[in-house]
């Protein structure tokens, strides 16, 4: 079954974010980024779960743009904060 969380592109991006976050020395910035990464992970898992539920129930439900929008916003936020940190 398809899974965004287990997909190679997501895992690659997730691991890249995680590795970059691990190198941050400012604990406040690091903690904020770890929290964002955790939220991203949870949103992706929730979206996967909704997708599985939709398949099992054989009903086309709207996955809602809120999952997608939240995932996009979290990715952008993490990327921006990491770029800001790298430019210091």
C-alpha positions in Angstrom: 0.0 0.0 0.0 1.2 3.5 -0.8 2.5 5.5 2.1 3.9 9.0 2.0 5.7 8.5 5.2 7.6 5.4 3.9 8.3 6.9 0.5 11.9 7.4 -0.5 11.5 11.1 -1.2 9.9 11.8 2.2 12.4 9.7 4.1 15.3 11.4 2.3 13.9 14.9 3.2 13.1 13.9 6.7 16.6 12.5 7.3 18.2 15.5 5.8 16.2 17.8 8.1 17.0 15.6 11.1 20.7 15.5 10.3 20.8 19.3 9.8 18.9 19.9 13.1 21.3 17.6 15.0 24.1 19.9 14.1 22.5 23.1 15.6 24.1 24.3 18.8 21.5 26.8 19.9 19.2 24.6 22.1 16.2 26.9 21.7 16.4 26.9 17.9 17.1 23.1 17.9 14.1 22.4 20.1 11.8 24.5 18.0 13.0 22.7 14.8 12.7 19.3 16.5 9.1 20.2 17.4 8.3 21.2 13.8 9.9 18.0 12.5 7.8 15.9 14.9 4.7 17.8 13.9 5.5 17.1 10.2 6.0 13.4 10.9 2.7 13.3 12.7 0.8 15.1 9.9 2.2 12.8 7.3 1.3 9.7 9.4 -2.2 11.1 9.9 -2.6 11.6 6.2 -1.4 8.1 5.5 -3.9 6.8 8.1 -6.8 8.7 6.5 -5.8 7.3 3.1 -5.8 3.7 4.5 -9.1 4.3 6.2 -10.6 5.6 2.9 -9.4 2.5 1.0 -10.7 0.1 3.6 -14.1 1.8 3.8 -14.2 2.0 0.0 -15.5 5.5 0.2 -14.0 8.5 -1.5 -13.5 11.0 1.3 -11.8 14.3 0.7 -8.4 14.0 2.4 -8.9 17.7 2.9 -6.5 20.3 1.8 -5.7 21.0 5.5 -3.4 18.0 5.7 -1.6 19.0 2.6 -1.5 22.7 3.5 -0.2 21.9 7.0 2.5 19.6 5.6 3.6 22.2 3.0 3.7 24.9 5.7 5.7 22.7 8.1 8.2 21.8 5.4 8.6 25.5 4.4 9.0 26.5 8.0 11.6 23.9 8.8 13.5 24.7 5.6 13.5 28.5 6.2 14.7 28.1 9.8 17.5 25.8 8.7 18.5 28.2 6.0 18.4 31.1 8.4 20.6 29.1 10.8 23.1 28.1 8.1 23.4 31.7 7.0 24.6 32.9 10.5 
